[in-house]
Amino acid sequence: MTILRLSFVIASVLLLPSCARESAPAPTAPAEAAPATARVEPAARYGLAQVSDDVTCVALSGDALKDGAPVVVVSGEDRGRQGQVERVLPSCEAFAAAGTPGPYYAIKFTSPLQPGVMLVSTGETQRNEVTECSSAEGVHYNVWSGEARKSGRLWHGYWYAGYDLEANCSDAEIGDVGT
């Protein structure tokens, strides 16, 4: 009986304190982060504009732009000129002949532009440098994240001219983006 009593005492000493211990507070779920109030601007999208007497046609890949969406010229003599999408075009003869994919848009600029091909954007581009150069039969348009030809290239477009040009592009300006 002494052994039985001793076993009971030992069990009581070992088990009772664990039963009497205060349990740790249940973990609480982390507080939900407050919603961000700063508006994040969409990244700029780039495309080529072909300006002629009858219509300014822009080829701009990606999601469809709505009528009235802003567009700005980011290359050439008309750099900084503002415009807006008038409508989606089912096709654009100048771009189809050059093999430039769409979708295509008719753009109305606030003032007349010089006829020709230029680079346009739908967003903020102040930190990006733009270059144009020619290869044997066309013009390459590039957008760089910083200093041209030394920083990452964000966008590349090509306009097939259909005639011989004097090539002046560096290797960095004619490959696909990321190469």
C-alpha positions as CSV (number, residue, x, y, z in Angstrom):
1,M,0.0,0.0,0.0
2,T,2.9,2.3,0.6
3,I,4.1,1.9,-2.9
4,L,0.6,2.6,-4.2
5,R,0.3,5.7,-2.0
6,L,3.8,6.8,-3.1
7,S,2.9,6.4,-6.8
8,F,-0.3,8.4,-6.2
9,V,1.7,11.2,-4.5
10,I,4.3,11.3,-7.3
11,A,1.6,11.3,-10.0
12,S,-0.2,14.1,-8.2
13,V,3.0,16.2,-7.9
14,L,3.8,15.7,-11.6
15,L,0.4,16.1,-13.0
16,L,-1.4,18.6,-10.9
17,P,0.9,21.5,-11.5
18,S,0.4,21.1,-15.3
19,C,-3.4,21.2,-14.8
20,A,-3.2,24.3,-12.6
21,R,-0.9,26.2,-15.0
22,E,-2.5,29.1,-16.7
23,S,-2.8,28.4,-20.3
24,A,-1.1,30.8,-22.7
25,P,-3.4,33.2,-24.4
26,A,-4.6,31.9,-27.7
27,P,-2.7,33.4,-30.6
28,T,-4.5,36.1,-32.3
29,A,-4.7,36.6,-36.0
30,P,-2.4,39.3,-37.3
31,A,-4.1,42.6,-37.8
32,E,-5.2,43.2,-41.4
33,A,-3.0,45.7,-43.2
34,A,-4.7,49.0,-43.8
35,P,-5.6,49.4,-47.5
36,A,-3.1,51.5,-49.4
37,T,-4.3,55.0,-50.2
38,A,-1.6,55.9,-52.7
39,R,-2.8,55.5,-56.3
40,V,-0.4,53.4,-58.4
41,E,-0.1,54.6,-61.9
42,P,0.0,52.0,-64.7
43,A,3.3,51.5,-66.4
44,A,3.7,53.3,-69.7
45,R,2.9,51.4,-72.9
46,Y,4.7,52.2,-76.1
47,G,3.7,52.0,-79.7
48,L,4.4,53.5,-83.1
49,A,2.4,56.3,-84.7
50,Q,2.1,56.8,-88.5
51,V,1.1,60.4,-89.2
52,S,-0.4,61.2,-92.6
53,D,-2.7,63.9,-93.9
54,D,-5.9,61.8,-93.5
55,V,-5.4,59.9,-90.2
56,T,-2.9,59.4,-87.5
57,C,-2.8,55.7,-86.8
58,V,-1.2,54.2,-83.7
59,A,-0.2,50.5,-83.3
60,L,-0.2,49.7,-79.6
61,S,-0.1,46.2,-78.3
62,G,-1.8,45.2,-75.0
63,D,-5.3,45.7,-73.6
64,A,-7.7,47.9,-75.6
65,L,-7.5,51.6,-74.9
66,K,-10.8,53.4,-74.4
67,D,-11.8,56.4,-76.5
68,G,-10.3,59.5,-74.9
69,A,-7.3,57.7,-73.5
70,P,-4.3,60.0,-73.4
71,V,-1.3,59.5,-75.7
72,V,2.0,61.5,-75.9
73,V,4.7,61.6,-78.6
74,V,8.0,60.5,-77.0
75,S,10.4,60.7,-80.0
76,G,11.4,63.1,-82.8
77,E,10.6,66.8,-83.4
78,D,7.1,66.5,-82.0
79,R,8.2,65.0,-78.7
80,G,5.8,66.0,-75.9
81,R,2.8,66.6,-78.1
82,Q,-0.4,65.4,-76.5
83,G,-3.3,63.5,-78.1
84,Q,-6.1,61.1,-77.3
85,V,-7.6,58.0,-78.7
86,E,-10.6,58.8,-81.0
87,R,-11.5,55.2,-81.9
88,V,-10.3,51.7,-82.5
89,L,-9.4,51.0,-86.1
90,P,-10.1,47.6,-87.7
91,S,-6.8,48.0,-89.7
92,C,-4.2,50.5,-90.6
93,E,-2.8,50.2,-94.1
94,A,0.6,51.7,-93.3
95,F,1.2,49.3,-90.4
96,A,-0.1,46.3,-92.3
97,A,2.3,47.0,-95.1
98,A,5.2,47.3,-92.6
99,G,4.2,44.1,-90.7
100,T,3.5,46.0,-87.4
101,P,0.9,44.3,-85.3
102,G,-2.0,46.1,-83.7
103,P,-4.5,46.8,-82.2
104,Y,-4.7,50.1,-84.1
105,Y,-6.2,53.4,-83.0
106,A,-7.1,56.7,-84.6
107,I,-5.5,59.5,-82.5
108,K,-6.4,63.1,-82.4
109,F,-3.5,65.4,-81.4
110,T,-3.9,68.9,-80.0
111,S,-1.8,70.4,-82.8
112,P,-0.7,69.1,-86.2
113,L,2.3,66.7,-86.3
114,Q,5.0,66.3,-88.9
115,P,4.2,63.4,-91.3
116,G,6.1,60.3,-90.6
117,V,6.6,57.6,-88.0
118,M,7.2,58.3,-84.3
119,L,7.1,56.6,-80.9
120,V,4.2,57.3,-78.6
121,S,3.4,56.3,-75.0
122,T,0.3,56.1,-72.8
123,G,2.0,56.9,-69.5
124,E,4.8,58.6,-67.7
125,T,8.2,58.3,-69.4
126,Q,10.3,61.0,-67.9
127,R,12.9,58.6,-66.5
128,N,13.2,56.6,-69.8
129,E,15.5,57.4,-72.6
130,V,14.3,56.9,-76.2
131,T,16.6,56.1,-79.2
132,E,16.0,55.7,-82.9
133,C,18.4,54.1,-85.3
134,S,18.3,52.6,-88.8
135,S,19.2,49.2,-90.0
136,A,19.4,48.1,-93.7
137,E,15.7,48.5,-94.4
138,G,14.0,49.9,-91.3
139,V,14.0,52.0,-88.2
140,H,14.4,50.6,-84.7
141,Y,12.8,52.5,-81.8
142,N,14.0,51.7,-78.3
143,V,13.0,52.7,-74.7
144,W,15.6,52.3,-72.0
145,S,15.2,52.3,-68.3
146,G,18.0,54.7,-67.8
147,E,21.0,55.7,-70.0
148,A,20.6,54.5,-73.6
149,R,22.5,51.4,-74.6
150,K,23.8,50.9,-71.1
151,S,20.7,50.3,-69.0
152,G,17.9,47.7,-69.5
153,R,15.8,48.0,-72.6
154,L,12.1,48.2,-71.8
155,W,10.6,48.3,-75.3
156,H,11.7,47.8,-78.9
157,G,9.7,48.5,-82.0
158,Y,10.6,48.2,-85.7
159,W,9.3,50.1,-88.7
160,Y,10.0,48.5,-92.1
161,A,10.7,51.3,-94.5
162,G,10.6,49.2,-97.7
163,Y,13.8,50.8,-99.1
164,D,17.5,50.7,-98.3
165,L,18.8,52.9,-95.4
166,E,22.2,53.6,-94.1
167,A,22.6,51.3,-91.0
168,N,23.7,53.0,-87.8
169,C,22.3,50.8,-85.0
170,S,24.4,49.3,-82.3
171,D,23.9,45.6,-81.5
172,A,22.1,46.6,-78.3
173,E,19.4,48.4,-80.3
174,I,18.4,45.7,-82.8
175,G,17.9,42.5,-80.9
176,D,14.7,41.6,-79.0
177,V,14.1,43.0,-75.6
178,G,16.0,41.0,-73.0
179,T,18.7,39.8,-75.3
